[in-house]
Amino acid sequence: MGADRKFHAERRPDAIDPERKSPVSFKIEHLAARQVDIFGLGNRRIQQTGHSSVQARSMDDPHRKSSPAFEQQGSGWAKLGLAFLAVPVVVIATFALLVSGWVAYEMARSRLFPAASAKTFVPELNTSIEFELYSIMEDNDSGRYLTVSSPAGRFSGKISGFDWAHWSRTSLYMTEDHKIAVLGVSYSDHIVDPEKRTIDIMPPNVPSEAWTYLGAFDGGFNLRFIPASEQRECNPTAMSEHEVPPWAPRPQQWQEWCLQNDLRRGAR
């Protein structure tokens, strides 16, 4: 009987076998293992999150040392930005240089080369007179120059006047004392002495009845010398309803306009 109880006690169904796991204990251990994995993933995630936050803090740190690749990329963008900024600066500077060069060229050309010129020869005096018009943009320079070549030599001088593009007519006369009278627009009158090689402003009240009309330079940019045989005498005042002053030379030959078609010989 004792042996049977012992056998039955050893074979009781509710006895726990340490080597054998029940389904309930297996599930518990399985869930515990999953819980450990979950916590492991969580720890790794926490570690990754913590690493990212440390990296973010390190990026915000002004004293951190950037990587060579990052520095190279930033340097490339900086160079590209400077290149884009340099393009308009170069264009503006080039345009300014071109404009200043053109202005300098025009100023030099206006002083060195006349915009128009014409020449005539006076056989009685063995003297040639060249009239040159310059596009000089200055108030104290009319741009009108005479160059005289005579047996005494060659000389040049500036004469007064204004707006030669519209009022270029300049008449030449030979005086009784072998000088050349030059009558310009609005009483811009001069006297040329080929022997003394001078060009002076004509004083008022000079006797002019014995002068011989030689012709006139006229035409603006198409300047030419028109001899007395082609056109009659005329000197422009460039003023409407104006009375010629008594001191002016050749007082009967001044009028507001001197139209070439009206001055032709034989024209009515």
ZANU-850506 format. One line per 2 residues: number of its first residue (from 1); their letters; for each residue y, x, z of N, C-alpha, C. Coordinates in Angstrom, 2 decimals, padded with zeros to 5 digits, m for minus. Layout:
N
NUM> a> Y,X,Z,Y,X,Z,Y,X,Z ~ ...
//
This chain:
268
1> mg> m001.20,000.83,000.00,000.00,000.00,000.00,001.24,000.85,000.00 ~ 001.18,001.87,000.83,002.37,002.75,000.84,002.56,003.43,m000.48
3> ad> 001.44,003.78,m001.08,001.55,004.41,m002.39,002.05,003.47,m003.43 ~ 001.55,002.21,m003.31,002.04,001.23,m004.30,003.53,001.00,m004.14
5> rk> 004.06,000.92,m002.85,005.50,000.70,m002.66,006.28,001.88,m003.21 ~ 005.64,003.03,m002.98,006.34,004.19,m003.51,006.40,004.16,m005.01
7> fh> 005.34,003.75,m005.63,005.30,003.67,m007.10,006.27,002.66,m007.60 ~ 006.20,001.49,m006.89,007.13,000.43,m007.30,008.56,000.82,m007.04
9> ae> 008.78,001.57,m005.93,010.15,002.00,m005.67,010.65,002.96,m006.72 ~ 009.74,003.79,m007.18,010.15,004.72,m008.21,010.33,004.04,m009.55
11> rr> 009.67,002.88,m009.71,009.72,002.20,m010.99,010.64,000.99,m010.95 ~ 011.47,000.91,m009.93,012.39,m000.25,m009.87,013.36,m000.22,m011.05
13> pd> 013.56,m001.39,m011.61,014.42,m001.42,m012.80,015.88,m001.07,m012.52 ~ 016.29,m001.27,m011.27,017.69,m000.98,m010.99,017.92,000.45,m010.55
15> ai> 016.84,001.24,m010.56,017.01,002.63,m010.18,017.75,003.39,m011.27 ~ 018.55,004.33,m010.85,019.41,005.07,m011.79,018.75,006.36,m012.13
17> dp> 018.57,006.52,m013.46,017.97,007.77,m013.95,019.10,008.73,m014.30 ~ 019.14,009.87,m013.62,020.26,010.79,m013.93,020.21,011.35,m015.32
19> er> 019.08,011.39,m015.95,018.98,011.93,m017.28,019.24,010.90,m018.36 ~ 019.17,009.64,m017.92,019.32,008.55,m018.89,020.61,007.81,m018.62
21> ks> 021.46,007.67,m019.69,022.74,006.98,m019.53,022.62,005.55,m019.99 ~ 023.19,004.73,m019.21,023.18,003.31,m019.57,024.23,003.04,m020.64
23> pv> 024.11,001.93,m021.35,025.15,001.60,m022.37,026.52,001.49,m021.80 ~ 026.63,001.01,m020.57,027.95,000.85,m019.97,028.57,002.21,m019.71
25> sf> 027.77,003.11,m019.15,028.31,004.45,m018.87,028.64,005.19,m020.16 ~ 027.88,004.97,m021.20,028.17,005.61,m022.49,029.51,005.15,m023.06
27> ki> 029.73,003.83,m022.93,031.02,003.31,m023.42,032.18,003.88,m022.61 ~ 031.96,004.00,m021.30,033.03,004.51,m020.45,033.33,005.95,m020.82
29> eh> 032.28,006.74,m021.00,032.50,008.13,m021.37,033.15,008.25,m022.74 ~ 032.74,007.36,m023.67,033.33,007.37,m025.02,034.82,007.05,m024.97
31> la> 035.15,006.02,m024.18,036.57,005.66,m024.05,037.35,006.78,m023.38 ~ 036.72,007.41,m022.40,037.42,008.52,m021.75,037.67,009.66,m022.70
33> ar> 036.68,009.91,m023.58,036.86,010.98,m024.56,037.98,010.65,m025.54 ~ 038.04,009.38,m025.98,039.12,008.97,m026.87,040.47,009.09,m026.19
35> qv> 040.45,008.70,m024.87,041.69,008.81,m024.13,042.15,010.26,m024.07 ~ 041.20,011.17,m023.89,041.55,012.58,m023.88,042.10,013.02,m025.21
37> di> 041.52,012.54,m026.33,042.03,012.88,m027.66,043.42,012.32,m027.88 ~ 043.58,011.09,m027.40,044.91,010.48,m027.56,045.94,011.31,m026.82
39> fg> 045.60,011.68,m025.58,046.54,012.50,m024.82,046.73,013.85,m025.47 ~ 045.68,014.35,m026.10,045.82,015.63,m026.80,046.77,015.55,m027.98
41> lg> 046.61,014.46,m028.76,047.56,014.24,m029.87,048.97,014.06,m029.35 ~ 049.05,013.31,m028.28,050.38,013.12,m027.71,050.99,014.41,m027.26
43> nr> 050.15,015.28,m026.68,050.68,016.56,m026.24,051.14,017.39,m027.43 ~ 050.29,017.34,m028.49,050.71,018.09,m029.67,051.99,017.54,m030.26
45> ri> 052.08,016.19,m030.29,053.32,015.59,m030.79,054.51,015.96,m029.92 ~ 054.28,015.95,m028.61,055.36,016.33,m027.71,055.75,017.76,m027.96
47> qq> 054.69,018.61,m028.16,054.99,020.00,m028.44,055.76,020.16,m029.75 ~ 055.30,019.39,m030.80,056.03,019.46,m032.07,057.46,018.96,m031.94
49> tg> 057.61,017.83,m031.21,058.96,017.28,m031.00,059.82,018.26,m030.22 ~ 059.25,018.84,m029.23,060.00,019.84,m028.47,060.36,021.04,m029.31
51> hs> 059.45,021.47,m030.21,059.76,022.58,m031.10,060.89,022.23,m032.06 ~ 060.87,020.95,m032.56,061.95,020.53,m033.48,063.27,020.49,m032.76
53> sv> 063.27,019.98,m031.51,064.54,019.94,m030.78,065.05,021.34,m030.49 ~ 064.12,022.26,m030.17,064.55,023.64,m029.94,065.11,024.25,m031.21
55> qa> 064.45,023.93,m032.37,064.95,024.43,m033.65,066.32,023.84,m033.97 ~ 066.50,022.52,m033.67,067.80,021.90,m033.92,068.87,022.52,m033.05
57> rs> 068.49,022.78,m031.78,069.48,023.42,m030.91,069.80,024.82,m031.39 ~ 068.78,025.50,m031.89,069.04,026.84,m032.40,069.90,026.83,m033.65
59> md> 069.80,025.75,m034.48,070.66,025.65,m035.65,072.10,025.37,m035.26 ~ 072.28,024.61,m034.15,073.63,024.31,m033.70,074.26,025.48,m032.97
61> dp> 073.45,026.43,m032.60,073.97,027.57,m031.85,074.82,028.45,m032.78 ~ 076.08,028.65,m032.52,076.91,029.49,m033.40,076.52,030.94,m033.41
63> hr> 075.79,031.38,m032.37,075.41,032.78,m032.29,074.03,033.06,m032.84 ~ 073.43,032.02,m033.45,072.08,032.23,m033.97,072.16,033.09,m035.23
65> ks> 071.10,033.71,m035.58,070.98,034.53,m036.76,070.24,033.76,m037.84 ~ 070.93,033.46,m038.96,070.29,032.72,m040.05,069.36,033.64,m040.81
67> sp> 068.48,033.00,m041.52,067.51,033.75,m042.30,068.16,034.32,m043.55 ~ 067.63,035.40,m044.11,068.20,035.97,m045.35,068.22,034.99,m046.51
69> af> 067.18,034.14,m046.60,067.15,033.17,m047.71,068.27,032.16,m047.58 ~ 068.53,031.72,m046.32,069.63,030.77,m046.13,070.97,031.41,m046.44
71> eq> 071.17,032.64,m046.00,072.42,033.33,m046.30,072.61,033.54,m047.79 ~ 071.55,033.85,m048.49,071.65,034.05,m049.95,072.01,032.76,m050.65
73> qg> 071.42,031.65,m050.19,071.74,030.35,m050.80,073.20,029.96,m050.54 ~ 073.67,030.19,m049.29,075.07,029.87,m048.99,076.03,030.74,m049.78
75> sg> 075.69,032.02,m049.94,076.54,032.91,m050.74,076.61,032.46,m052.19 ~ 075.49,031.99,m052.72,075.50,031.50,m054.11,076.39,030.29,m054.30
77> wa> 076.34,029.34,m053.34,077.23,028.17,m053.45,078.69,028.56,m053.32 ~ 078.97,029.53,m052.44,080.36,029.98,m052.29,080.87,030.62,m053.58
79> kl> 080.02,031.43,m054.20,080.44,032.05,m055.46,080.66,031.01,m056.54 ~ 079.80,029.98,m056.58,079.97,028.93,m057.58,081.27,028.16,m057.37
81> gl> 081.60,027.89,m056.08,082.86,027.20,m055.80,084.07,028.03,m056.19 ~ 084.01,029.33,m055.91,085.11,030.21,m056.31,085.26,030.28,m057.82
83> af> 084.13,030.23,m058.53,084.19,030.25,m059.99,084.88,029.00,m060.53 ~ 084.54,027.83,m059.94,085.18,026.60,m060.38,086.67,026.60,m060.07
85> la> 087.06,027.18,m058.93,088.48,027.27,m058.59,089.21,028.27,m059.47 ~ 088.50,029.29,m059.92,089.16,030.31,m060.73,089.46,029.83,m062.14
87> vp> 088.70,028.86,m062.65,088.90,028.40,m064.03,090.30,027.84,m064.24 ~ 090.78,026.85,m063.45,092.15,026.36,m063.68,093.21,027.41,m063.45
89> vv> 092.97,028.31,m062.49,093.95,029.37,m062.24,094.09,030.28,m063.46 ~ 092.95,030.63,m064.06,092.98,031.48,m065.25,093.65,030.76,m066.41
91> vi> 093.37,029.45,m066.57,093.98,028.69,m067.66,095.50,028.61,m067.49 ~ 095.95,028.32,m066.27,097.39,028.21,m066.02,098.07,029.56,m066.23
93> at> 097.45,030.62,m065.72,098.04,031.94,m065.88,098.11,032.35,m067.35 ~ 097.05,032.04,m068.10,097.07,032.36,m069.53,098.15,031.58,m070.26
95> fa> 098.28,030.29,m069.93,099.32,029.46,m070.57,100.71,029.99,m070.23 ~ 100.92,030.38,m068.96,102.22,030.92,m068.57,102.53,032.21,m069.31
97> ll> 101.53,033.06,m069.47,101.74,034.30,m070.20,102.07,034.03,m071.67 ~ 101.38,033.05,m072.26,101.66,032.73,m073.66,103.07,032.19,m073.83
99> vs> 103.48,031.30,m072.91,104.83,030.72,m073.01,105.89,031.80,m072.82 ~ 105.71,032.64,m071.79,106.70,033.70,m071.55,106.73,034.69,m072.71
101> gw> 105.56,034.98,m073.28,105.53,035.87,m074.44,106.23,035.27,m075.64 ~ 106.01,033.95,m075.84,106.67,033.29,m076.97,108.18,033.27,m076.78
103> va> 108.64,032.99,m075.56,110.08,032.97,m075.29,110.68,034.36,m075.51 ~ 109.99,035.39,m075.01,110.49,036.75,m075.20,110.52,037.13,m076.68
105> ye> 109.50,036.69,m077.42,109.47,037.00,m078.85,110.61,036.29,m079.58 ~ 110.83,035.02,m079.25,111.90,034.27,m079.91,113.27,034.86,m079.59
107> ma> 113.46,035.28,m078.34,114.75,035.87,m077.97,114.96,037.19,m078.70 ~ 113.90,038.00,m078.79,114.03,039.28,m079.50,114.24,039.05,m081.00
109> rs> 113.49,038.08,m081.54,113.62,037.81,m082.97,115.00,037.24,m083.31 ~ 115.53,036.39,m082.42,116.84,035.80,m082.69,117.95,036.84,m082.69
111> rl> 117.74,037.95,m081.97,118.75,039.00,m081.94,118.53,040.07,m083.01 ~ 117.30,040.28,m083.40,117.01,041.34,m084.36,117.03,040.86,m085.80
113> fp> 116.64,039.60,m086.02,116.52,039.10,m087.38,117.36,037.84,m087.55 ~ 118.23,037.81,m088.55,119.06,036.61,m088.75,118.24,035.44,m089.26
115> aa> 118.67,034.25,m088.86,118.04,033.04,m089.37,118.43,032.77,m090.81 ~ 119.60,033.22,m091.20,120.07,033.07,m092.59,121.11,034.14,m092.85
117> sa> 121.22,034.54,m094.12,122.23,035.55,m094.49,122.53,035.42,m095.97 ~ 123.72,035.86,m096.31,124.16,035.87,m097.71,125.15,037.01,m097.88
119> kt> 125.33,037.43,m099.12,126.14,038.62,m099.39,126.96,038.44,m100.66 ~ 128.12,039.04,m100.67,128.96,039.02,m101.87,129.67,040.37,m102.02
121> fv> 130.18,040.60,m103.20,130.86,041.86,m103.48,132.24,041.56,m104.05 ~ 133.22,042.28,m103.52,134.60,042.13,m103.97,134.95,043.36,m104.82
123> pe> 134.91,043.24,m106.14,135.14,044.43,m106.98,136.53,045.01,m106.85 ~ 137.55,044.17,m106.61,138.91,044.68,m106.49,139.07,045.65,m105.33
125> ln> 138.25,045.48,m104.32,138.31,046.35,m103.14,137.11,047.27,m103.03 ~ 136.19,047.16,m103.98,134.96,047.95,m103.93,134.27,047.80,m102.56
127> ts> 134.20,046.56,m102.14,133.71,046.24,m100.80,132.71,045.09,m100.87 ~ 131.63,045.23,m100.16,130.64,044.14,m100.04,130.72,043.56,m098.63
129> ie> 130.51,042.25,m098.55,130.55,041.54,m097.26,129.27,040.73,m097.12 ~ 128.61,040.96,m096.02,127.39,040.20,m095.71,127.64,039.33,m094.49
131> fe> 127.27,038.06,m094.63,127.45,037.10,m093.55,126.07,036.74,m093.00 ~ 125.87,036.98,m091.70,124.57,036.75,m091.08,124.70,035.72,m089.95
133> ly> 123.72,034.82,m089.88,123.68,033.78,m088.85,122.45,033.99,m087.99 ~ 122.68,034.14,m086.68,121.59,034.38,m085.73,121.41,033.16,m084.82
135> si> 120.17,032.90,m084.49,119.86,031.78,m083.58,119.93,032.26,m082.13 ~ 121.12,032.66,m081.72,121.33,033.15,m080.37,121.72,031.99,m079.47
137> me> 120.97,031.81,m078.36,121.19,030.68,m077.47,122.07,031.09,m076.30 ~ 123.32,031.43,m076.58,124.26,031.82,m075.55,125.62,031.20,m075.86
139> dn> 126.34,030.86,m074.78,127.64,030.21,m074.96,128.70,031.17,m075.49 ~ 128.60,032.44,m075.13,129.63,033.40,m075.52,129.32,034.10,m076.83
141> ds> 128.32,033.63,m077.55,127.95,034.25,m078.82,127.73,033.15,m079.86 ~ 128.54,033.18,m080.91,128.44,032.15,m081.94,127.28,032.37,m082.88
143> gr> 126.71,033.58,m082.87,125.63,033.89,m083.80,126.12,034.21,m085.20 ~ 127.42,034.37,m085.38,128.01,034.67,m086.70,128.46,036.13,m086.72
145> yl> 127.96,036.87,m087.68,128.29,038.30,m087.78,128.61,038.67,m089.22 ~ 129.62,039.51,m089.34,130.00,040.06,m090.64,129.66,041.54,m090.67
147> tv> 129.10,041.95,m091.78,128.84,043.37,m092.02,129.56,043.77,m093.30 ~ 130.45,044.73,m093.18,131.31,045.13,m094.30,130.97,046.57,m094.69
149> ss> 130.79,046.77,m095.98,130.54,048.12,m096.53,131.65,048.43,m097.53 ~ 132.42,049.44,m097.23,133.56,049.83,m098.07,133.52,051.34,m098.28
151> pa> 134.38,051.88,m099.13,134.44,053.35,m099.29,134.73,054.06,m097.98 ~ 135.35,053.37,m097.02,135.65,054.00,m095.73,134.43,054.02,m094.80
153> gr> 133.42,053.24,m095.11,132.23,053.21,m094.26,131.72,051.80,m094.05 ~ 130.70,051.72,m093.23,130.05,050.44,m092.94,130.32,050.07,m091.48
155> fs> 130.65,048.81,m091.26,130.93,048.35,m089.90,130.59,046.86,m089.79 ~ 130.39,046.42,m088.57,130.00,045.03,m088.32,130.81,044.48,m087.16
157> gk> 130.86,043.17,m087.08,131.58,042.51,m086.00,131.23,041.05,m085.91 ~ 131.43,040.52,m084.70,131.16,039.10,m084.45,132.43,038.30,m084.68
159> is> 132.26,037.11,m085.26,133.39,036.20,m085.45,133.10,034.92,m084.69 ~ 134.14,034.19,m084.37,133.99,032.98,m083.57,133.56,031.80,m084.43
161> gf> 133.16,030.73,m083.74,132.70,029.52,m084.41,131.69,028.80,m083.53 ~ 131.10,027.75,m084.06,130.11,026.98,m083.31,129.21,026.22,m084.29
163> dw> 128.02,025.93,m083.84,127.07,025.08,m084.56,127.02,025.42,m086.05 ~ 126.63,026.66,m086.36,126.62,027.05,m087.76,125.60,026.30,m088.59
165> ah> 124.62,025.66,m087.94,123.65,024.88,m088.71,124.31,023.73,m089.46 ~ 125.42,023.20,m088.90,126.14,022.10,m089.55,127.53,022.51,m090.03
167> ws> 128.08,023.57,m089.45,129.44,023.99,m089.81,129.44,025.48,m090.15 ~ 128.72,025.84,m091.18,128.61,027.26,m091.54,129.65,027.71,m092.57
169> rt> 130.39,026.79,m093.12,131.32,027.16,m094.20,132.36,028.16,m093.69 ~ 132.43,029.29,m094.36,133.37,030.36,m094.02,133.96,030.90,m095.31
171> sl> 135.27,030.74,m095.46,135.95,031.08,m096.71,136.49,032.50,m096.66 ~ 136.50,033.15,m097.84,137.02,034.52,m097.98,138.23,034.52,m098.90
173> ym> 139.24,035.29,m098.51,140.46,035.43,m099.31,140.81,036.92,m099.36 ~ 141.38,037.31,m100.48,141.93,038.67,m100.58,143.44,038.58,m100.41
175> te> 143.96,039.31,m099.45,145.38,039.26,m099.17,146.13,040.23,m100.09 ~ 147.45,040.12,m100.08,148.27,040.97,m100.94,148.29,042.41,m100.48
177> dh> 147.91,042.69,m099.24,147.87,044.07,m098.74,146.44,044.61,m098.70 ~ 145.58,044.06,m099.55,144.21,044.54,m099.74,143.35,044.45,m098.47
179> ki> 143.51,043.33,m097.84,142.63,042.99,m096.72,141.86,041.72,m097.07 ~ 140.94,041.35,m096.25,140.13,040.15,m096.48,140.36,039.18,m095.33
181> av> 140.85,038.00,m095.67,141.03,036.95,m094.68,139.76,036.10,m094.63 ~ 139.33,035.80,m093.42,138.11,035.01,m093.20,138.51,033.77,m092.41
183> lg> 138.38,032.60,m093.04,138.73,031.34,m092.38,137.44,030.57,m092.07 ~ 137.23,030.29,m090.77,136.02,029.58,m090.33,136.32,028.19,m089.84
185> vs> 135.30,027.52,m089.30,135.41,026.14,m088.85,136.42,026.03,m087.72 ~ 137.24,025.00,m087.78,138.19,024.66,m086.73,139.09,025.84,m086.37
187> ys> 139.65,026.49,m087.41,140.63,027.56,m087.26,140.05,028.80,m086.58 ~ 138.76,029.06,m086.83,138.16,030.32,m086.35,138.43,031.39,m087.40
189> dh> 139.63,031.92,m087.39,140.12,032.79,m088.46,140.18,034.24,m088.02 ~ 139.84,035.15,m088.98,139.83,036.58,m088.71,140.39,037.34,m089.91
191> iv> 140.76,038.56,m089.68,141.26,039.43,m090.74,140.45,040.73,m090.73 ~ 139.95,041.11,m091.91,139.11,042.30,m092.06,139.90,043.37,m092.80
193> dp> 139.93,044.56,m092.23,140.60,045.69,m092.87,139.53,046.70,m093.29 ~ 139.16,046.76,m094.57,138.11,047.67,m095.01,138.45,049.14,m094.81
195> ek> 139.74,049.49,m094.88,140.12,050.90,m094.73,140.04,051.34,m093.26 ~ 140.53,050.52,m092.39,140.50,050.86,m090.97,139.18,050.47,m090.29
197> rt> 138.36,049.72,m091.01,137.05,049.27,m090.52,137.19,048.46,m089.22 ~ 138.01,047.41,m089.32,138.26,046.55,m088.16,138.08,045.08,m088.56
199> id> 137.70,044.29,m087.58,137.61,042.83,m087.72,138.34,042.25,m086.52 ~ 139.49,041.65,m086.77,140.33,041.14,m085.70,140.59,039.65,m085.87
201> im> 140.94,039.02,m084.73,141.34,037.61,m084.78,142.70,037.50,m085.45 ~ 142.79,036.54,m086.34,144.04,036.39,m087.10,145.12,035.76,m086.21
203> pp> 146.28,036.36,m086.16,147.37,035.77,m085.38,147.93,034.53,m086.09 ~ 148.66,033.68,m085.39,149.24,032.49,m086.04,150.42,032.84,m086.94
205> nv> 150.73,031.88,m087.79,151.88,031.97,m088.68,151.81,033.17,m089.63 ~ 150.64,033.49,m090.10,150.50,034.56,m091.08,150.79,033.99,m092.46
207> ps> 151.68,034.60,m093.23,151.94,034.10,m094.59,150.66,034.16,m095.43 ~ 150.34,033.02,m096.08,149.08,032.96,m096.82,149.25,032.41,m098.23
209> ea> 150.48,032.22,m098.69,150.66,031.62,m100.00,150.19,032.54,m101.12 ~ 150.25,033.85,m100.93,149.88,034.80,m101.99,148.41,035.22,m101.92
211> wt> 147.65,034.59,m101.08,146.25,034.96,m100.99,145.48,034.50,m102.23 ~ 144.39,035.23,m102.52,143.52,034.86,m103.63,142.19,034.36,m103.06
213> yl> 141.85,033.13,m103.40,140.60,032.55,m102.89,139.41,033.15,m103.63 ~ 138.48,033.73,m102.88,137.31,034.38,m103.47,136.08,033.47,m103.51
215> ga> 135.94,032.62,m102.54,134.77,031.75,m102.44,134.43,031.53,m100.97 ~ 133.26,030.94,m100.70,132.92,030.61,m099.32,131.40,030.73,m099.11
217> fd> 131.02,031.15,m097.90,129.63,031.07,m097.46,129.38,029.67,m096.93 ~ 128.28,029.06,m097.34,127.98,027.70,m096.90,126.50,027.43,m097.10
219> gg> 125.99,026.44,m096.34,124.60,026.03,m096.53,123.74,026.06,m095.29 ~ 124.28,026.52,m094.16,123.46,026.54,m092.95,122.28,027.48,m093.07
221> fn> 121.08,026.95,m092.85,119.87,027.76,m092.96,119.62,028.21,m094.40 ~ 120.18,027.47,m095.34,120.10,027.86,m096.76,121.41,028.50,m097.20
223> lr> 121.88,029.40,m096.40,123.19,030.01,m096.63,123.24,030.76,m097.97 ~ 124.36,030.60,m098.63,124.61,031.34,m099.87,126.11,031.46,m100.05
225> fi> 126.50,032.39,m100.90,127.92,032.54,m101.22,128.23,031.75,m102.48 ~ 129.23,030.88,m102.36,129.64,030.02,m103.48,130.98,030.55,m104.00
227> pa> 131.02,031.12,m105.18,132.28,031.70,m105.70,133.31,030.62,m106.01 ~ 134.55,031.06,m106.14,135.65,030.13,m106.42,135.48,029.46,m107.77
229> se> 134.73,030.07,m108.69,134.52,029.46,m110.00,133.63,028.23,m109.93 ~ 132.86,028.06,m108.85,131.96,026.91,m108.73,132.55,025.79,m107.88
231> qr> 133.28,026.13,m106.84,133.83,025.11,m105.95,135.29,025.43,m105.63 ~ 136.02,024.38,m105.43,137.41,024.56,m105.04,137.50,024.90,m103.56
233> ec> 138.67,025.25,m103.15,138.92,025.72,m101.79,138.86,024.56,m100.79 ~ 138.24,024.82,m099.64,138.19,023.82,m098.56,137.76,024.49,m097.27
235> np> 138.44,024.15,m096.18,138.12,024.68,m094.86,137.96,023.51,m093.87 ~ 136.84,023.42,m093.16,136.59,022.25,m092.30,137.28,022.37,m090.93
237> ta> 137.88,021.28,m090.50,138.44,021.22,m089.15,137.42,020.70,m088.12 ~ 136.41,019.96,m088.60,135.38,019.35,m087.73,136.00,018.39,m086.73
239> ms> 137.15,017.82,m087.05,137.82,016.88,m086.18,138.37,015.73,m087.02 ~ 138.07,014.51,m086.58,138.54,013.33,m087.31,139.98,013.00,m086.89
241> eh> 140.73,012.43,m087.84,142.12,012.02,m087.60,142.91,013.15,m086.95 ~ 142.79,014.28,m087.53,143.45,015.46,m086.97,144.54,015.94,m087.92
243> ev> 145.67,016.29,m087.34,146.77,016.81,m088.13,146.75,018.34,m088.07 ~ 146.77,018.96,m089.23,146.69,020.42,m089.30,147.94,021.02,m088.67
245> pp> 147.78,021.95,m087.75,148.96,022.56,m087.12,149.74,023.41,m088.11 ~ 151.04,023.55,m087.95,151.86,024.28,m088.91,151.60,025.79,m088.91
247> wa> 151.03,026.32,m087.86,150.78,027.75,m087.82,149.49,028.16,m088.53 ~ 148.68,027.18,m088.95,147.39,027.49,m089.57,147.61,028.07,m090.97
249> pr> 146.79,029.04,m091.39,146.90,029.57,m092.76,146.34,028.57,m093.76 ~ 146.90,028.58,m094.96,146.47,027.66,m096.01,146.40,026.22,m095.50
251> pq> 147.51,025.68,m094.98,147.48,024.36,m094.31,147.07,023.22,m095.22 ~ 147.25,023.35,m096.54,146.90,022.26,m097.44,145.40,022.20,m097.74
253> qw> 144.65,023.20,m097.29,143.24,023.29,m097.66,142.29,023.00,m096.49 ~ 142.81,022.32,m095.49,141.96,021.94,m094.36,141.67,020.45,m094.40
255> qe> 140.42,020.09,m094.12,140.04,018.69,m093.99,138.82,018.59,m093.06 ~ 138.49,017.36,m092.66,137.43,017.20,m091.66,136.10,017.75,m092.14
257> wc> 135.68,017.34,m093.33,134.42,017.79,m093.91,134.69,018.48,m095.24 ~ 133.79,019.41,m095.55,133.84,020.06,m096.86,132.48,019.85,m097.53
259> lq> 132.34,018.69,m098.19,131.08,018.36,m098.84,131.01,019.07,m100.18 ~ 129.88,019.75,m100.39,129.77,020.59,m101.57,129.81,019.79,m102.87
261> nd> 129.24,018.59,m102.82,129.27,017.77,m104.05,130.69,017.38,m104.42 ~ 131.53,017.19,m103.43,132.92,016.82,m103.71,133.77,018.02,m104.12
263> lr> 133.30,019.22,m103.81,134.07,020.41,m104.08,133.74,021.07,m105.43 ~ 132.77,020.54,m106.12,132.40,021.12,m107.40,133.55,021.00,m108.41
265> rg> 133.66,022.02,m109.21,134.69,021.99,m110.24,134.39,020.87,m111.23 ~ 135.41,020.06,m111.47,135.24,018.94,m112.40,134.84,017.66,m111.72
267> ar> 134.50,017.71,m110.39,134.11,016.50,m109.69,135.35,015.69,m109.34 ~ 135.21,014.37,m109.37,136.31,013.49,m109.06,136.18,012.92,m107.65
//
